[in-house]
Amino acid sequence: MKLTLQDHIDDFRTAVGDDNFSEATIIRYLNKGQEEIVKKLKYQIPIKRTMSTVAYQEEYTIPTKIKRITEVRVEQDHVEPITKEDIEKFYEQDRDNTGTVENYWRDGNKLGLYYRPDASAESTTLYANISSATAISCDITYDADIPSIGAGLIGSEVIYWTNKTDSGTTYSTLGGLTRGAEGTVATTHTAGDTLTWRDIEIFGFAHPSKFINKPAQGSITTQIGSSLDVGSVYTYKLTFYSKSLEMESLPYLVGSITPTALAGLGALSSLAVSTDSDIDYKRIYRTEGGGSIYYYVTELANATTSYTDSNTDATIAANSRLADPYSQIDEEYHRAITYFALYEYFDDIEEYTRAMRFQTKFNEIIGEAIFDEYDKKFIYYPQRPIAE
């Protein structure tokens, strides 16, 4: 449940020990606490970067976009963090061991692996041309080691795929492609071009150079067609997206429709156009009929102002979900606001002890909250998007 303003005020007065403490002052501190958390939710972007392992290579350069690492996978296996100091305690011959990677450490802009990988990245070739920069599937020469879900490099373009279908041992089809991933440019490719499977995946957070304002305009009506379920309610949201910054805005609620037997398509119109030169695209998200989870529908050029949605529920159910930090905020988040606010006011040991007990639960639900001894307040780092 979400706490009310009065709940926050009562918590604050209890901690202060003064039932007559000024409500206006409390609200001012609460607003500062709210701003502290929301800034972190808005301004830290979950990001993924991939690179290929090289046999026996211990250290790799971390892509500059990643400011804080939250997870590392090697050949799709999650590897655990270890400190550089601990790894330096190993005998040199132990550090030189090769095999399955089990740990990683960070040293400045370097990512270290232990054990050292004993094989280089896998590669194969395109079995057929990729004739369009928007193609969502491609055929590759069969290789049993290419994973069903993965990331790869063709020329200078990074692609992601979400499924693989083998056609005997001749070729495989990679489906659910994300084109031009990680800031690369989607383009055409020719049969015989090399596809390198990217073995190392680094997940973390980036601090963007700017904040993208969300759309503020758009409408939805039904249109003749039969893709959507009659009588079910469908709700749409719209975001702006910058490919160069790899940032997506908070969503704008476009509205809802209830299809009829004669009108079973969603017709979006008057979609906002951003005046920000960094905005390349707008993205449309939609629920399934009667659902509450928003699924990716399509990506449109920023200048496009209309779109007709003929996607079935089954089609979008396999797509990514909209991560809306305001959609699943629960009691623990709201309780956190009070604690941030308290540390704008408090610095005594009793309140510090109380906060430490709270911090453990807060970290489990929302992310990492670290108490700053100098400033006497929490610094908040989200561990993952709130919407799972």
C-alpha positions in Angstrom: 0.0 0.0 0.0 1.1 3.6 -0.5 1.4 5.8 2.6 -0.4 9.1 2.8 1.2 12.4 3.5 -0.2 12.2 7.1 1.7 8.8 7.6 4.9 10.6 6.6 4.2 13.5 9.0 3.4 11.1 11.8 6.6 9.1 11.2 8.6 12.3 11.2 7.0 13.6 14.5 7.5 10.3 16.2 11.2 10.3 15.2 11.6 13.9 16.3 9.7 13.3 19.5 7.5 16.3 19.0 3.9 15.9 18.1 3.6 19.7 17.4 6.6 19.9 15.0 5.7 22.2 12.2 3.8 20.5 9.3 5.1 23.0 6.8 8.7 22.2 7.8 8.1 18.5 7.6 6.6 18.8 4.2 9.6 20.9 3.1 12.0 18.1 4.2 9.8 15.4 2.7 9.9 17.2 -0.6 13.6 17.3 -0.5 13.7 13.6 0.4 11.3 12.8 -2.5 13.4 14.8 -4.9 16.5 12.9 -3.8 15.0 9.5 -4.6 13.2 10.5 -7.8 16.3 12.1 -9.2 18.1 8.8 -8.9 15.2 6.9 -10.5 15.2 9.3 -13.4 18.8 10.0 -14.0 20.4 6.6 -13.7 19.9 4.5 -16.8 20.2 0.7 -16.8 22.5 -0.2 -19.7 24.1 -3.2 -21.3 27.5 -3.5 -23.1 28.9 -6.5 -24.9 32.4 -7.5 -26.0 34.1 -10.7 -27.2 36.4 -12.7 -25.0 39.9 -13.4 -26.2 41.5 -16.7 -25.2 43.7 -16.4 -22.1 43.1 -12.6 -21.8 42.6 -11.5 -18.2 41.7 -7.8 -18.5 39.2 -5.9 -20.7 38.4 -2.2 -21.0 35.0 -1.3 -19.6 32.9 0.7 -22.0 32.9 4.4 -20.9 29.1 4.5 -20.8 29.0 2.2 -17.8 29.6 4.1 -14.6 28.6 1.4 -12.2 28.6 -2.4 -12.9 25.7 -4.4 -11.5 26.2 -7.7 -13.3 28.7 -9.5 -15.5 27.9 -12.6 -17.6 30.5 -14.6 -19.5 29.2 -17.1 -22.1 25.8 -16.4 -20.5 26.9 -17.5 -17.1 26.6 -15.0 -14.2 30.0 -14.4 -12.6 30.5 -13.1 -9.1 32.4 -10.0 -8.1 35.7 -10.2 -6.2 38.0 -7.4 -5.1 41.2 -6.6 -6.9 43.0 -6.8 -3.5 41.8 -10.4 -3.1 42.8 -11.5 -6.5 46.3 -10.0 -6.0 46.7 -12.3 -3.0 46.6 -15.4 -5.3 49.9 -16.9 -6.4 50.8 -15.7 -9.8 50.5 -19.3 -11.2 46.9 -19.4 -9.9 46.0 -16.1 -11.6 47.3 -17.6 -14.8 44.9 -20.5 -14.6 42.5 -20.7 -17.5 39.0 -22.3 -17.7 35.4 -21.3 -17.0 35.2 -17.8 -15.7 33.8 -17.6 -12.1 34.7 -14.1 -10.9 35.3 -10.6 -12.1 36.8 -7.5 -10.5 37.0 -3.9 -11.4 40.1 -1.8 -11.4 39.5 1.7 -12.7 38.3 1.3 -16.3 39.5 -2.3 -16.4 37.4 -5.5 -16.0 39.4 -8.4 -14.8 38.3 -12.1 -15.2 39.2 -15.1 -13.1 39.8 -17.7 -14.3 41.2 -16.4 -17.6 38.9 -17.6 -20.4 40.4 -20.5 -22.3 38.5 -19.9 -25.6 37.8 -16.9 -27.8 34.4 -15.7 -29.0 32.5 -18.0 -31.3 31.7 -16.8 -34.9 29.8 -17.9 -37.9 28.7 -16.2 -41.1 25.4 -14.9 -42.5 23.6 -17.6 -44.6 21.6 -15.0 -46.5 21.6 -11.2 -47.0 20.0 -8.9 -44.4 18.5 -6.6 -47.0 16.8 -4.1 -44.6 18.0 -2.1 -41.6 14.7 -2.9 -39.9 14.7 -6.7 -40.4 13.8 -8.5 -37.2 15.2 -11.9 -38.2 18.2 -13.2 -40.1 19.7 -16.5 -41.3 23.1 -17.6 -40.2 25.3 -20.6 -41.1 24.6 -23.4 -38.5 26.8 -23.4 -35.4 25.8 -25.5 -32.5 27.5 -23.2 -30.0 25.5 -20.0 -30.9 23.0 -19.5 -28.1 19.2 -19.2 -28.4 19.4 -15.8 -26.7 22.4 -13.6 -27.2 24.2 -10.6 -28.7 26.5 -10.4 -31.7 28.5 -8.2 -34.0 28.1 -8.0 -37.8 30.5 -5.5 -39.2 30.1 -2.5 -36.9 26.5 -3.3 -35.9 25.6 -4.9 -32.6 22.4 -7.0 -32.7 20.5 -8.8 -30.0 18.3 -11.9 -30.6 15.7 -13.6 -28.4 15.2 -16.9 -30.1 17.0 -19.3 -32.6 15.4 -21.9 -34.9 17.7 -24.5 -36.5 17.0 -25.8 -40.0 18.9 -29.1 -39.7 22.6 -28.5 -39.6 22.6 -26.1 -42.6 21.5 -22.8 -41.2 19.7 -21.2 -38.2 17.3 -18.3 -38.0 17.8 -15.7 -35.3 14.5 -14.0 -34.4 13.3 -11.1 -32.3 16.3 -9.0 -33.4 17.1 -5.7 -31.8 19.0 -3.8 -34.5 21.7 -1.2 -34.0 22.0 -2.0 -30.3 24.4 -0.2 -27.9 24.5 2.9 -30.0 25.6 1.2 -33.2 23.9 1.9 -36.6 21.5 -0.7 -38.1 22.4 -1.4 -41.8 22.2 -4.0 -44.5 24.6 -7.0 -44.6 25.6 -9.6 -47.2 25.6 -13.4 -47.0 29.1 -14.5 -45.9 29.6 -11.5 -43.5 31.0 -12.6 -40.2 28.7 -12.7 -37.1 30.7 -12.8 -33.9 28.9 -14.0 -30.8 29.7 -11.5 -28.0 30.7 -13.6 -25.0 31.0 -10.9 -22.2 27.9 -9.0 -21.2 28.2 -6.1 -18.7 25.1 -4.7 -17.1 25.2 -1.5 -15.1 24.1 2.1 -14.9 25.0 5.2 -16.8 24.7 8.8 -15.7 23.2 10.7 -18.7 24.4 14.1 -19.8 20.8 15.4 -19.8 17.2 14.7 -18.9 14.7 13.9 -21.7 11.3 15.4 -21.2 8.4 13.1 -21.7 5.8 13.5 -24.5 2.8 15.6 -23.7 0.4 14.9 -26.5 -1.3 12.0 -28.2 -4.8 10.4 -28.7 -6.2 6.9 -29.4 -9.3 5.7 -31.2 -10.6 2.5 -32.7 -10.4 1.7 -36.4 -11.9 -0.9 -38.7 -10.1 -4.2 -38.2 -10.0 -7.3 -36.1 -6.6 -7.7 -34.4 -7.7 -6.6 -30.9 -10.2 -8.6 -28.7 -13.7 -7.3 -28.7 -14.8 -5.8 -25.4 -11.4 -5.8 -23.8 -9.8 -2.6 -22.7 -6.4 -1.6 -24.2 -4.3 1.2 -22.9 -1.4 2.9 -24.6 1.7 4.9 -23.5 4.2 6.9 -25.5 7.9 7.7 -24.8 10.7 9.6 -26.5 14.0 7.8 -27.2 17.5 9.1 -28.1 19.7 6.6 -29.8 22.8 8.7 -29.4 22.3 9.1 -25.7 20.6 5.7 -25.2 18.0 7.4 -23.1 14.2 6.9 -22.9 11.9 9.4 -21.4 9.2 8.7 -18.8 6.0 7.6 -20.4 3.0 9.7 -21.4 -0.4 8.1 -21.0 -2.1 8.3 -24.4 -5.4 6.7 -23.4 -7.5 3.6 -23.6 -9.9 2.0 -26.2 -12.4 -0.8 -26.1 -12.6 -2.5 -29.5 -15.9 -3.6 -31.1 -16.8 -6.2 -33.7 -16.4 -3.6 -36.5 -13.5 -1.6 -35.0 -10.7 -3.8 -33.7 -7.6 -1.8 -34.4 -5.9 1.0 -32.4 -5.5 4.2 -34.3 -3.0 6.6 -32.6 -2.9 10.2 -33.8 -1.6 13.7 -32.9 1.5 12.1 -31.3 3.9 14.6 -29.8 7.0 15.5 -31.7 10.0 16.4 -29.6 11.9 19.7 -30.4 15.0 18.2 -28.7 17.6 17.6 -31.4 18.9 14.5 -29.6 15.5 12.7 -29.9 15.4 10.3 -32.8 12.4 8.2 -32.1 9.2 7.8 -30.2 8.1 4.4 -28.8 4.6 3.0 -28.3 3.7 0.6 -25.5 0.4 -1.2 -25.0 -1.3 -3.5 -22.6 -2.8 -6.8 -23.6 -6.6 -6.8 -23.5 -7.6 -6.1 -19.9 -4.0 -6.3 -18.8 -1.8 -3.9 -16.7 1.7 -4.6 -18.1 2.8 -2.4 -21.0 4.6 -4.2 -23.8 6.7 -2.6 -26.6 4.7 -2.2 -29.8 6.9 -0.3 -32.2 9.4 2.5 -32.7 8.6 5.5 -34.9 10.6 8.4 -36.3 10.3 11.4 -34.1 8.5 13.3 -36.8 5.8 10.6 -37.2 2.5 11.7 -35.6 0.2 8.6 -36.3 0.3 4.9 -36.1 -2.3 2.1 -36.6 -1.8 -0.8 -34.2 -2.8 -4.2 -35.8 -0.7 -6.3 -33.4 -2.4 -9.2 -31.5 -1.8 -9.8 -27.9 0.2 -12.9 -28.7 2.5 -10.8 -30.9 3.4 -8.2 -28.3 3.6 -10.6 -25.3 7.1 -11.7 -26.4 8.3 -8.1 -26.5 10.1 -6.1 -23.8 8.1 -4.4 -21.1 8.0 -0.7 -20.2 10.0 0.1 -17.1 8.0 2.8 -15.4 9.5 3.7 -12.1 6.2 5.2 -10.9 4.0 2.2 -11.7 5.1 -0.2 -8.9 6.2 2.1 -6.1 5.2 0.4 -2.9 5.1 1.1 0.8 8.9 0.6 1.2 9.6 3.3 -1.3 7.3 5.8 0.3 8.7 4.9 3.7 12.1 5.7 2.3 11.1 9.2 1.6 10.6 9.8 5.3 14.1 8.5 6.1 15.7 10.7 3.5 13.8 13.6 5.0 14.9 12.7 8.5 18.5 12.9 7.6 18.1 16.4 6.3 17.3 17.1 9.9 18.8 14.4 12.1 22.3 13.2 12.8 22.0 11.5 16.2 23.1 7.9 16.8 19.6 6.6 17.7 18.2 7.6 14.4 21.3 6.3 12.6 20.7 2.9 14.2 17.0 2.9 13.2 18.0 3.8 9.6 20.5 0.9 9.4 17.8 -1.6 10.3 15.6 0.0 7.6 18.4 0.0 5.0 18.5 -3.8 4.7 14.8 -4.0 3.8 15.0 -1.0 1.5 17.9 -2.6 -0.4 15.9 -5.8 -0.9 12.9 -4.0 -2.3 14.2 -1.0 -4.2 18.0 -0.9 -4.5 21.1 0.1 -2.7 20.9 2.8 -0.1 24.2 3.8 1.5 24.3 6.1 4.5 26.8 8.9 4.0 28.4 9.7 7.4 29.6 13.1 6.3 26.4 14.5 4.9 24.2 12.5 7.3 21.8 11.2 4.6 21.3 8.3 2.3 22.8 8.1 -1.2 20.5 6.0 -3.2 21.5 3.7 -6.1 18.8 1.7 -7.9 19.9 -1.9 -8.5 17.4 -2.6 -11.3 14.4 -1.0 -13.0 11.5 -1.0 -10.6 9.2 -2.6 -13.2 10.2 -6.3 -13.6 
